Amino acid sequence: MKNKNLFISVGVLLIGLLLSFFIWQFNESGKVLDKYLLGNIMLLFWIPILTIFFIFWEDVREFGFRMPENSKVIWSITGICMVLIVIILYFPSKWSQFQEYYPIFKQFNHPDPLFFKPNPFASDFGKMFFAEASYCLYMFCWEFFFRGYMTCGMSRSFGLWAVLIQAVPFTLLHVGKPIEETVSSFFAGLVLGLLAYYGKSFIPCFIIHSWVFIMFDIMVIMNR
């Protein structure tokens, strides 16, 4: 068992870093929203899933694909984080660099003019709801990759070092966004990694990250 755990931890580390490089290359090659979402879903979710089944011969639940252990504590922390996030993000949502950058859909090639309107939710709520929901699917894959696949996979032999290791490519893939977000993403990666490590689940991390994404878009628009 010890040898298998080491094999899985090292394998996840190497595959995770390789996929992170491919994700960076793919995302830098051009950002058409639908292709971006499909490509990232493949790299962040389906390829890791295939390695779990056909390289490691493991159950996906061992990679965080389940409800958290220590559920009362983990869900309480999740709720506290969601409240704090609203408070913490309020003032940055007024800053010019974030006002210009968000909603993030403006950053893709050939963006819909809707995303440049002062209040796109009021202009076409249905289209904005679909865009936000589509990006939450991407967030689900993102959190599975970093907090499920990498954190839970590497922790089998690396312990808490897995939390620090996954936070590095997580941060590097934020490069290109406003510098304040890139720097803070390292600390966010550590917090989410610890939540996944102690809960053995990426589901609370997905809920928090999606909450951040949706609430920040809303606050940016409200503060225009």
Residue pairs with C-beta under 8 A, 6 or more apart in sequence:
2 157
5 156
5 157
6 156
6 157
7 56
8 56
8 58
8 153
8 156
8 157
9 153
9 154
9 155
9 156
9 157
9 158
9 162
10 157
11 51
11 55
11 56
11 153
12 149
12 150
12 153
12 154
13 150
13 154
13 158
13 165
15 48
15 51
15 55
16 48
16 145
16 149
16 150
16 153
16 154
16 166
16 169
17 169
19 43
19 44
19 47
19 48
19 145
20 169
20 172
20 173
22 43
23 40
23 43
23 44
23 173
24 172
24 173
26 39
26 40
26 43
27 36
27 39
27 40
27 173
30 109
31 107
31 108
31 109
32 108
32 109
32 110
33 105
33 108
33 111
36 108
37 134
37 135
37 137
37 138
40 138
40 141
40 142
41 137
41 138
41 141
44 138
44 141
44 142
44 144
44 145
45 140
45 141
45 144
45 145
48 63
48 144
48 145
48 149
49 60
52 58
52 60
52 63
52 149
53 60
56 153
62 152
63 144
63 148
63 149
63 152
63 153
64 144
64 147
64 148
64 149
64 151
64 152
64 196
64 200
64 201
64 202
64 203
65 144
65 148
65 201
65 202
66 200
66 201
66 203
67 201
67 203
68 74
68 75
68 199
68 200
68 201
68 203
68 204
69 198
69 199
69 200
69 201
70 198
70 199
71 199
73 198
74 195
74 198
74 199
74 201
74 204
75 204
77 195
77 204
78 195
78 204
78 207
78 208
81 191
81 208
82 207
82 208
82 211
85 208
85 211
85 212
85 215
86 215
86 219
89 212
89 215
89 216
89 219
90 219
92 98
92 180
93 99
93 216
93 219
93 220
93 222
93 223
94 223
95 180
97 178
97 180
98 178
98 181
98 216
98 220
99 220
99 223
99 224
101 107
101 177
101 178
102 216
102 217
102 220
103 115
103 120
103 128
103 131
103 217
103 220
103 221
104 135
104 213
104 217
105 111
105 112
105 115
105 131
105 135
106 115
106 116
112 127
114 120
114 123
114 124
114 127
114 128
115 131
117 123
118 221
118 224
119 221
119 224
120 127
120 128
120 221
121 128
121 218
121 221
132 213
132 214
132 217
135 213
136 210
136 213
136 214
139 206
139 209
139 210
139 213
140 206
140 210
142 209
143 192
143 202
143 205
143 206
143 209
144 202
144 206
146 166
146 169
146 170
146 189
146 192
146 193
146 202
147 166
147 192
147 193
147 195
147 196
147 202
147 205
147 206
148 196
148 201
148 202
150 162
150 165
150 166
151 162
151 163
151 166
151 193
151 196
151 197
151 202
152 162
152 196
152 197
152 200
152 202
153 162
154 161
154 162
154 165
154 166
155 162
155 163
155 197
158 165
160 197
162 193
162 197
163 190
163 193
163 194
163 196
163 197
164 190
164 193
166 189
166 193
167 186
167 189
167 190
167 193
168 186
170 185
170 186
170 189
171 182
171 185
171 186
171 189
174 181
174 182
174 185
175 182
176 182
192 205
192 208
192 209
195 204
195 205
195 208
196 202
196 204
196 205
